Amino acid sequence: MAAILLEQQADAIPADLPRHDLIAQGLRDLAAGLESAEAMLFQIGAPRLAGLGLQIPERAASPEHGLYHLLARDGADSAHARYNALIRRLVSFERAAECVKWRAGTRSTDS
């Protein structure tokens, strides 16, 4: 998928949605070919995010394991707690976007 499309999608995510920054950064990192925690988190949420109209790049084989291993490199003792916190943030974004009926390609979150 073209990096420019991912960048455009990242820029279009409304700033008033909770944790929009994580989702947008995940898209930007995927566009740049980076394996960051944000990119892995985006890939974990890909099935639900696709339902919001976001174009999803090819999914990693196991983004759940990839995210955990990235977090474990920075501190194995806290990796599980940080993993769960990131998943909660992803779910918060997904629920809020669904609640306001936001869809990628729309200009506002008005329903």
C-alpha positions as a LaTeX table, in Angstrom:
\begin{tabular}{lrrr}
\hline
Residue & $x$ (\AA) & $y$ (\AA) & $z$ (\AA) \\
\hline
Met1 & 0.00 & 0.00 & 0.00 \\
Ala2 & 1.32 & 3.42 & $-0.90$ \\
Ala3 & 2.99 & 5.27 & 1.94 \\
Ile4 & 1.31 & 8.51 & 0.88 \\
Leu5 & $-2.15$ & 6.98 & 1.42 \\
Leu6 & $-1.18$ & 5.86 & 4.93 \\
Glu7 & 0.12 & 9.35 & 5.71 \\
Gln8 & $-3.11$ & 10.93 & 4.44 \\
Gln9 & $-5.17$ & 8.58 & 6.58 \\
Ala10 & $-3.05$ & 9.41 & 9.62 \\
Asp11 & $-3.59$ & 13.14 & 9.05 \\
Ala12 & $-7.35$ & 12.63 & 8.68 \\
Ile13 & $-7.90$ & 10.98 & 12.08 \\
Pro14 & $-9.82$ & 13.50 & 14.23 \\
Ala15 & $-7.77$ & 14.85 & 17.12 \\
Asp16 & $-10.80$ & 14.78 & 19.39 \\
Leu17 & $-10.90$ & 10.97 & 19.40 \\
Pro18 & $-9.11$ & 9.51 & 22.41 \\
Arg19 & $-5.69$ & 8.06 & 21.62 \\
His20 & $-5.85$ & 9.28 & 18.04 \\
Asp21 & $-2.14$ & 9.99 & 18.37 \\
Leu22 & $-1.28$ & 6.30 & 18.80 \\
Ile23 & $-3.32$ & 5.25 & 15.79 \\
Ala24 & $-1.99$ & 8.05 & 13.58 \\
Gln25 & 1.60 & 7.31 & 14.63 \\
Gly26 & 1.06 & 3.63 & 13.89 \\
Leu27 & $-0.03$ & 4.52 & 10.36 \\
Arg28 & 2.95 & 6.82 & 9.90 \\
Asp29 & 5.35 & 4.17 & 11.16 \\
Leu30 & 3.83 & 1.56 & 8.84 \\
Ala31 & 4.20 & 4.01 & 5.95 \\
Ala32 & 7.88 & 4.42 & 6.85 \\
Gly33 & 8.40 & 0.67 & 7.22 \\
Leu34 & 9.12 & 0.90 & 10.94 \\
Glu35 & 8.32 & $-1.86$ & 13.42 \\
Ser36 & 7.27 & 0.32 & 16.33 \\
Ala37 & 4.88 & $-0.40$ & 19.18 \\
Glu38 & 2.39 & 1.95 & 17.53 \\
Ala39 & 2.66 & 0.12 & 14.19 \\
Met40 & 2.13 & $-3.23$ & 15.89 \\
Leu41 & $-0.81$ & $-1.82$ & 17.85 \\
Phe42 & $-2.40$ & $-0.56$ & 14.63 \\
Gln43 & $-1.98$ & $-4.01$ & 13.09 \\
Ile44 & $-3.57$ & $-5.66$ & 16.12 \\
Gly45 & $-6.58$ & $-3.41$ & 15.66 \\
Ala46 & $-6.64$ & $-3.83$ & 11.87 \\
Pro47 & $-9.85$ & $-5.88$ & 11.61 \\
Arg48 & $-11.86$ & $-3.36$ & 13.62 \\
Leu49 & $-10.09$ & $-0.34$ & 12.13 \\
Ala50 & $-10.91$ & $-1.60$ & 8.64 \\
Gly51 & $-14.56$ & $-1.43$ & 9.70 \\
Leu52 & $-14.01$ & 2.29 & 10.25 \\
Gly53 & $-12.94$ & 2.63 & 6.63 \\
Leu54 & $-9.17$ & 2.78 & 7.16 \\
Gln55 & $-7.15$ & 1.14 & 4.42 \\
Ile56 & $-5.09$ & $-1.51$ & 6.12 \\
Pro57 & $-1.60$ & $-2.40$ & 4.91 \\
Glu58 & $-0.57$ & $-6.04$ & 4.83 \\
Arg59 & $-0.79$ & $-7.40$ & 8.34 \\
Ala60 & 2.23 & $-8.85$ & 10.11 \\
Ala61 & 2.02 & $-12.57$ & 10.86 \\
Ser62 & 1.58 & $-12.04$ & 14.59 \\
Pro63 & 1.45 & $-8.39$ & 15.62 \\
Glu64 & 0.41 & $-9.40$ & 19.16 \\
His65 & 3.66 & $-11.27$ & 19.66 \\
Gly66 & 5.61 & $-8.58$ & 17.85 \\
Leu67 & 4.27 & $-5.89$ & 20.17 \\
Tyr68 & 5.01 & $-7.93$ & 23.27 \\
His69 & 8.58 & $-8.65$ & 22.13 \\
Leu70 & 9.19 & $-4.97$ & 21.35 \\
Leu71 & 7.98 & $-4.03$ & 24.82 \\
Ala72 & 10.01 & $-6.80$ & 26.47 \\
Arg73 & 13.21 & $-5.42$ & 24.92 \\
Asp74 & 12.65 & $-2.19$ & 26.86 \\
Gly75 & 11.89 & $-3.97$ & 30.10 \\
Ala76 & 10.74 & $-7.54$ & 30.45 \\
Asp77 & 9.33 & $-7.02$ & 33.95 \\
Ser78 & 6.83 & $-4.42$ & 32.80 \\
Ala79 & 6.09 & $-5.68$ & 29.28 \\
His80 & 2.81 & $-7.38$ & 30.19 \\
Ala81 & 1.39 & $-4.32$ & 31.95 \\
Arg82 & 2.47 & $-2.00$ & 29.12 \\
Tyr83 & 1.03 & $-4.38$ & 26.52 \\
Asn84 & $-2.34$ & $-4.41$ & 28.28 \\
Ala85 & $-2.30$ & $-0.61$ & 28.65 \\
Leu86 & $-1.70$ & $-0.18$ & 24.91 \\
Ile87 & $-4.51$ & $-2.61$ & 24.08 \\
Arg88 & $-6.86$ & $-0.62$ & 26.34 \\
Arg89 & $-5.88$ & 2.57 & 24.48 \\
Leu90 & $-6.55$ & 0.92 & 21.13 \\
Val91 & $-9.98$ & $-0.25$ & 22.28 \\
Ser92 & $-10.73$ & 3.24 & 23.63 \\
Phe93 & $-10.04$ & 4.73 & 20.20 \\
Glu94 & $-12.07$ & 2.07 & 18.40 \\
Arg95 & $-15.07$ & 2.45 & 20.69 \\
Ala96 & $-15.04$ & 6.24 & 20.50 \\
Ala97 & $-14.75$ & 6.22 & 16.70 \\
Glu98 & $-17.64$ & 3.77 & 16.46 \\
Cys99 & $-19.71$ & 5.75 & 18.95 \\
Val100 & $-19.47$ & 8.98 & 16.94 \\
Lys101 & $-19.79$ & 7.01 & 13.71 \\
Trp102 & $-16.48$ & 8.33 & 12.39 \\
Arg103 & $-15.36$ & 6.82 & 9.14 \\
Ala104 & $-12.11$ & 7.37 & 7.31 \\
Gly105 & $-12.60$ & 9.73 & 4.42 \\
Thr106 & $-15.11$ & 11.90 & 6.26 \\
Arg107 & $-14.27$ & 15.38 & 7.45 \\
Ser108 & $-15.93$ & 15.41 & 10.86 \\
Thr109 & $-17.17$ & 13.21 & 13.66 \\
Asp110 & $-20.71$ & 14.60 & 13.39 \\
Ser111 & $-23.33$ & 11.90 & 13.23 \\
\hline
\end{tabular}
